[in-house]
Amino acid sequence: MKKRFKKIYVEITNSCNLNCDFCIKNKRDNKFISIDEFKLLLDKVKDYTSYLYFHVLGEPLLHPKINELIDIASDNFKINITTNGYLIDRIKDNKNIRQLNISLHSFDDKYNISLIDYLNNIFDTVDKLVDNNTYISLRLWVKNEYNNKIIDYINNRYNINIKYDVEQFTINNYIFINNFHEFIWPDLNNDTYDEIGTCYGLIDHIGILVDGTIIPCCLDSEGIINLGNIYENNLNEILNSTRVKNMINNFKNNKKCEELCKHCKFIGK
């Protein structure tokens, strides 16, 4: 039977080891999900999706029990992780990761590691993960002074010829480059505002913050559109609430009814 969501974003921690200029930054209390909380969450979402994405804010590989979380979840879900890559060797021997998204645009020499050491550590681990049939998406979403050097490194390592302005590139059956556009995080105080537009939130995915707050999409990093709590509420009742139905109906008619959504242009009209 087809499950309701293509994926559910699960924030296993909102803590991060970096302080990137392009990040909206965490404004909530720092927290790491416990094993008991994680198991309860998995039990509540198992009928709604087959794919979990460890991502909203924070660096998931910072979680001290990251491999245990991956292995527990892999019994019923396919696991996808988004990371800045600095701690990638913590998962180098894990065989239960379906896809790893690496934000290579996170590199900055202010973090006291050279670009070559950063990349060597990442790609030595990538080659091990690929041997375990893990897909790798290399992200260069933010334009900065390092991107061309990163592409040069990849070209030399894999004996290929990626152009600097490439949008998508397939390195091999498991490794891909994704050069998506940089986006503006939705924020009630930003200058973006439009009542017209759609979203895949609540239609093909939802998000769950580390404290259990259920959000309509992975960009509501502060839990502004708080739909309930996975530990306290029935997910089916939340998804059939008037608020959720109203958001979905408006999205399908190219309209935004929530104030935060009106300050977002991730997808556009």
C-alpha positions as CSV (number, residue, x, y, z in Angstrom):
1,M,0.0,0.0,0.0
2,K,1.3,3.4,-0.9
3,K,2.2,5.5,2.1
4,R,1.0,9.1,2.5
5,F,4.4,10.9,2.4
6,K,7.4,10.4,0.1
7,K,9.6,11.4,3.1
8,I,9.6,12.7,6.6
9,Y,12.3,15.0,7.8
10,V,13.5,14.1,11.4
11,E,15.7,16.5,13.2
12,I,17.8,14.3,15.5
13,T,19.6,17.4,16.9
14,N,19.5,21.1,16.3
15,S,23.1,21.6,17.4
16,C,25.8,22.2,14.9
17,N,29.6,22.2,14.8
18,L,29.7,25.2,12.4
19,N,28.5,28.8,12.2
20,C,27.9,29.3,8.5
21,D,26.9,32.8,7.2
22,F,24.1,31.4,4.9
23,C,22.4,29.5,7.8
24,I,19.3,30.9,9.5
25,K,20.9,29.7,12.8
26,N,19.2,27.8,15.6
27,K,17.1,29.9,18.0
28,R,15.8,27.0,20.1
29,D,17.3,25.2,23.1
30,N,19.9,22.8,21.9
31,K,18.8,19.2,22.2
32,F,19.7,15.7,21.1
33,I,17.0,13.1,20.5
34,S,17.1,10.2,23.0
35,I,16.9,6.6,21.9
36,D,13.6,6.2,23.6
37,E,12.2,9.3,22.0
38,F,13.5,8.1,18.6
39,K,11.9,4.7,18.9
40,L,8.5,6.3,19.8
41,L,8.8,8.6,16.9
42,L,9.5,5.8,14.5
43,D,6.6,3.8,15.7
44,K,4.3,6.8,15.1
45,V,5.4,7.5,11.6
46,K,6.1,4.0,10.2
47,D,2.7,3.8,8.5
48,Y,3.2,7.2,6.8
49,T,6.5,6.9,5.0
50,S,9.3,4.6,4.0
51,Y,12.0,7.4,3.9
52,L,13.5,9.3,6.8
53,Y,15.7,12.3,6.2
54,F,17.9,13.3,9.2
55,H,17.7,17.0,8.5
56,V,16.1,20.3,9.4
57,L,18.7,22.4,11.3
58,G,21.8,21.1,13.1
59,E,24.5,18.6,12.1
60,P,23.1,15.0,12.4
61,L,26.6,13.5,12.6
62,L,27.2,15.5,15.8
63,H,24.7,13.2,17.6
64,P,26.8,10.9,19.8
65,K,24.6,7.9,18.9
66,I,24.3,8.6,15.2
67,N,25.1,5.1,14.0
68,E,22.8,3.5,16.5
69,L,20.0,5.8,15.3
70,I,20.7,4.9,11.7
71,D,20.7,1.2,12.4
72,I,17.5,1.3,14.5
73,A,15.6,3.2,11.8
74,S,16.9,1.1,8.9
75,D,14.8,-1.8,10.1
76,N,11.7,-0.1,8.6
77,F,13.0,3.0,6.8
78,K,15.4,4.0,4.1
79,I,17.8,6.6,5.7
80,N,18.9,9.8,4.1
81,I,21.3,12.2,5.8
82,T,22.3,15.8,5.1
83,T,25.7,16.8,6.5
84,N,28.3,19.5,6.2
85,G,30.9,16.8,5.9
86,Y,33.3,17.7,8.7
87,L,32.4,14.7,10.8
88,I,31.8,12.3,8.0
89,D,34.3,9.7,9.2
90,R,31.9,8.9,12.1
91,I,29.7,7.0,9.7
92,K,32.3,5.6,7.3
93,D,31.6,2.0,8.2
94,N,27.8,2.2,8.3
95,K,26.0,0.1,5.7
96,N,22.5,1.3,6.4
97,I,22.5,4.7,4.7
98,R,20.5,5.0,1.5
99,Q,21.7,8.5,0.6
100,L,24.1,11.0,2.0
101,N,23.8,14.7,1.0
102,I,27.0,16.6,1.6
103,S,26.9,20.4,1.7
104,L,30.4,21.1,0.3
105,H,29.5,24.8,0.3
106,S,29.8,24.6,4.1
107,F,33.6,24.7,3.8
108,D,35.4,27.7,5.2
109,D,39.0,28.0,6.2
110,K,37.9,29.8,9.4
111,Y,37.2,26.3,10.8
112,N,41.0,25.5,11.0
113,I,41.2,22.7,8.5
114,S,42.6,23.1,5.0
115,L,40.4,22.5,2.0
116,I,42.5,19.6,0.8
117,D,42.2,17.9,4.2
118,Y,38.5,18.5,4.3
119,L,38.0,17.0,0.9
120,N,40.3,14.1,1.4
121,N,38.4,13.1,4.5
122,I,35.1,13.4,2.8
123,F,36.0,11.5,-0.4
124,D,37.9,8.7,1.4
125,T,34.7,8.1,3.3
126,V,32.5,8.5,0.2
127,D,34.3,5.8,-1.6
128,K,33.7,3.4,1.3
129,L,30.0,4.3,1.5
130,V,29.6,3.8,-2.2
131,D,30.9,0.3,-1.8
132,N,27.9,-0.2,0.5
133,N,25.6,1.1,-2.2
134,T,25.0,4.5,-0.6
135,Y,24.1,7.3,-3.0
136,I,26.0,10.5,-2.6
137,S,24.7,14.0,-3.5
138,L,27.4,16.6,-3.5
139,R,25.9,20.0,-3.0
140,L,27.3,23.4,-4.1
141,W,24.3,25.6,-3.4
142,V,26.1,28.6,-2.1
143,K,28.4,30.6,-4.3
144,N,31.7,31.2,-2.6
145,E,35.5,31.4,-3.3
146,Y,36.0,27.7,-2.7
147,N,33.6,26.2,-5.2
148,N,35.8,26.2,-8.3
149,K,38.7,24.6,-6.3
150,I,36.3,21.9,-5.0
151,I,35.2,21.1,-8.6
152,D,38.9,21.0,-9.6
153,Y,39.5,18.5,-6.8
154,I,36.6,16.3,-7.9
155,N,37.7,16.4,-11.6
156,N,41.2,15.3,-10.6
157,R,40.1,12.6,-8.2
158,Y,37.6,11.0,-10.6
159,N,39.3,11.9,-13.9
160,I,36.3,13.8,-15.2
161,N,35.6,17.3,-16.6
162,I,32.8,19.1,-14.6
163,K,32.3,22.7,-15.7
164,Y,32.2,25.4,-13.0
165,D,28.7,26.4,-13.9
166,V,27.2,22.9,-14.1
167,E,23.7,22.5,-12.5
168,Q,23.7,18.7,-12.4
169,F,26.4,16.1,-13.1
170,T,26.6,12.4,-12.7
171,I,30.1,11.2,-11.7
172,N,29.2,7.5,-11.6
173,N,26.2,5.3,-10.7
174,Y,26.3,6.5,-7.1
175,I,27.8,10.0,-6.9
176,F,26.1,13.1,-8.2
177,I,26.8,16.9,-8.2
178,N,23.8,19.1,-7.4
179,N,24.4,22.9,-8.0
180,F,21.0,24.2,-6.8
181,H,20.3,27.9,-6.3
182,E,20.9,29.5,-2.9
183,F,17.6,30.2,-1.2
184,I,16.3,32.7,1.3
185,W,15.1,31.0,4.5
186,P,11.4,31.8,5.2
187,D,11.2,34.3,8.1
188,L,8.4,36.4,9.3
189,N,10.7,39.4,9.3
190,N,12.3,39.0,5.8
191,D,11.4,41.2,2.8
192,T,9.9,38.3,0.8
193,Y,6.1,38.3,0.7
194,D,3.6,36.7,-1.7
195,E,0.2,35.2,-1.2
196,I,0.5,33.3,-4.5
197,G,2.5,30.1,-4.7
198,T,2.5,26.4,-3.8
199,C,4.6,24.0,-1.7
200,Y,5.1,20.3,-1.4
201,G,4.9,20.6,2.4
202,L,2.1,18.4,3.9
203,I,1.6,16.9,0.4
204,D,4.7,14.8,0.0
205,H,6.5,15.5,3.3
206,I,6.4,16.8,6.8
207,G,9.1,17.6,9.3
208,I,9.6,16.8,13.0
209,L,11.8,19.0,15.1
210,V,14.0,17.5,17.8
211,D,11.5,18.4,20.5
212,G,8.8,16.6,18.7
213,T,7.1,19.6,17.1
214,I,5.5,18.7,13.8
215,I,6.0,21.2,11.0
216,P,4.7,21.3,7.4
217,C,8.1,21.4,5.7
218,C,11.8,21.3,6.4
219,L,12.3,25.1,6.1
220,D,10.1,25.9,9.2
221,S,13.2,25.7,11.3
222,E,11.7,27.6,14.3
223,G,8.5,25.6,14.4
224,I,6.4,28.7,13.6
225,I,3.7,26.6,12.0
226,N,3.4,24.2,15.0
227,L,0.9,21.5,14.1
228,G,1.3,19.4,17.2
229,N,3.8,17.2,18.9
230,I,4.7,13.7,17.7
231,Y,5.1,12.5,21.3
232,E,1.9,13.9,22.6
233,N,-0.6,13.9,19.7
234,N,-2.1,11.4,17.3
235,L,-0.5,12.0,13.8
236,N,-3.6,11.1,12.0
237,E,-5.7,13.6,13.9
238,I,-3.2,16.3,13.2
239,L,-3.1,15.5,9.5
240,N,-6.9,15.7,9.3
241,S,-7.2,18.9,11.2
242,T,-8.9,22.0,9.7
243,R,-5.6,23.9,9.6
244,V,-3.7,21.2,7.7
245,K,-6.6,20.6,5.3
246,N,-6.8,24.4,4.7
247,M,-3.0,24.6,3.9
248,I,-3.2,21.7,1.5
249,N,-6.2,23.0,-0.3
250,N,-4.6,26.4,-0.7
251,F,-1.3,25.0,-2.0
252,K,-3.2,22.9,-4.6
253,N,-4.9,26.2,-5.7
254,N,-1.5,28.0,-5.8
255,K,-2.3,30.0,-2.7
256,K,-0.6,30.5,0.7
257,C,-2.7,30.8,3.8
258,E,0.0,30.7,6.5
259,E,1.9,33.9,7.2
260,L,5.3,32.1,7.2
261,C,4.6,30.6,3.8
262,K,3.9,34.0,2.4
263,H,7.5,34.9,3.4
264,C,8.9,31.9,1.5
265,K,9.9,31.6,-2.2
266,F,11.7,28.3,-2.2
267,I,9.5,26.9,-4.9
268,G,7.8,30.0,-6.3
269,K,4.6,30.4,-8.2
